[in-house]
Amino acid sequence: MAKIQFHHFDGSTDILEVPAGTSLMRAAVSNGVDGIVGECGGQAMCATCHVLVHDEYLALLPPISEDEDEMLDCTATERDPNRSRLGCQIEAGGLLDKIAVDLPESQV
């Protein structure tokens, strides 16, 4: 199991334990976490699962793809050049047995 912390804009936090291989977007949507929409179902085509990864986990992430990079230019809340990623493109587990992300004020 992997542990994901979703830190909301209002200061609250949701903490989930999910099976390895679960994307952050899927974990949030499946568990009713407010602030993640996931309109495209994980295809990196909508930017409604925008997250801001805490600094200590950035080096553990896979490289950003061209598709993800392009979609991050379409986020409702301004993109952070270092921390912004799409939750559908990050899988918990393995080296990411825990991860913490901030959720932007808005996804749409």
C-alpha positions as CSV (number, residue, x, y, z in Angstrom):
1,M,0.0,0.0,0.0
2,A,1.1,3.5,-0.7
3,K,0.2,6.7,1.3
4,I,-1.0,9.8,-0.5
5,Q,-1.6,13.1,1.2
6,F,-3.8,15.6,-0.6
7,H,-3.4,19.1,1.0
8,H,-6.4,21.3,0.1
9,F,-6.3,25.0,-0.5
10,D,-8.4,25.6,2.7
11,G,-5.7,23.9,4.8
12,S,-7.5,20.6,5.3
13,T,-5.8,17.3,4.3
14,D,-7.1,14.0,3.0
15,I,-4.8,11.0,3.6
16,L,-5.4,7.8,1.5
17,E,-3.7,4.4,1.5
18,V,-4.0,2.8,-2.0
19,P,-2.6,-0.2,-3.8
20,A,0.7,0.3,-5.6
21,G,0.1,1.3,-9.2
22,T,-2.9,3.6,-8.4
23,S,-2.7,7.0,-10.0
24,L,-3.2,10.0,-7.8
25,M,-6.1,11.0,-9.9
26,R,-7.8,7.6,-9.7
27,A,-7.2,7.4,-5.9
28,A,-8.8,10.9,-5.4
29,V,-11.8,10.3,-7.6
30,S,-12.4,6.8,-6.2
31,N,-12.3,8.1,-2.6
32,G,-14.3,11.3,-3.1
33,V,-11.4,13.7,-2.6
34,D,-12.7,17.2,-3.4
35,G,-10.5,19.2,-5.7
36,I,-9.7,16.5,-8.3
37,V,-12.1,16.2,-11.2
38,G,-10.4,13.8,-13.6
39,E,-12.8,14.6,-16.5
40,C,-10.8,12.6,-19.1
41,G,-10.4,9.5,-17.0
42,G,-6.6,9.6,-16.9
43,Q,-5.6,10.3,-20.5
44,A,-3.7,13.5,-19.9
45,M,-6.3,15.4,-22.0
46,C,-8.1,17.8,-19.6
47,A,-5.8,19.1,-16.8
48,T,-8.5,18.7,-14.1
49,C,-6.2,16.6,-11.9
50,H,-3.6,19.3,-11.6
51,V,-1.5,18.8,-8.4
52,L,1.5,20.6,-6.9
53,V,4.0,18.0,-5.7
54,H,5.9,18.7,-2.5
55,D,9.5,19.3,-3.1
56,E,10.9,16.3,-1.4
57,Y,9.1,14.0,-3.9
58,L,10.0,15.7,-7.1
59,A,13.2,13.7,-7.8
60,L,11.2,10.5,-7.5
61,L,8.7,11.3,-10.3
62,P,9.0,10.0,-13.8
63,P,10.0,12.6,-16.4
64,I,7.1,14.7,-17.7
65,S,5.8,13.7,-21.1
66,E,5.2,16.2,-23.9
67,D,1.4,15.6,-23.6
68,E,1.5,16.2,-19.9
69,D,3.7,19.3,-20.3
70,E,1.2,20.7,-22.9
71,M,-1.8,20.0,-20.8
72,L,-0.2,21.8,-17.8
73,D,-0.3,25.0,-19.8
74,C,-4.1,24.7,-19.7
75,T,-4.7,24.4,-16.0
76,A,-7.4,26.6,-14.3
77,T,-4.9,27.7,-11.6
78,E,-1.5,29.0,-12.7
79,R,1.1,26.3,-13.3
80,D,4.1,26.1,-11.1
81,P,7.2,25.6,-13.3
82,N,8.7,23.0,-10.9
83,R,5.9,21.4,-8.9
84,S,2.9,21.2,-11.3
85,R,2.0,17.7,-12.5
86,L,-1.1,15.9,-13.6
87,G,-2.3,13.4,-11.0
88,C,-3.3,10.9,-13.7
89,Q,0.4,10.6,-14.7
90,I,1.7,9.8,-11.2
91,E,1.4,6.3,-9.8
92,A,1.8,5.7,-6.1
93,G,4.0,2.8,-5.0
94,G,7.5,1.7,-5.6
95,L,9.8,4.6,-4.9
96,L,6.7,6.7,-4.3
97,D,5.4,4.6,-1.4
98,K,4.3,7.9,0.0
99,I,3.7,11.3,-1.6
100,A,2.3,14.6,-0.6
101,V,0.6,17.1,-3.0
102,D,-1.1,20.4,-2.7
103,L,-4.4,20.9,-4.6
104,P,-4.9,24.2,-6.5
105,E,-7.8,26.5,-5.6
106,S,-9.7,25.4,-8.7
107,Q,-9.5,22.8,-11.4
108,V,-12.1,24.3,-13.8
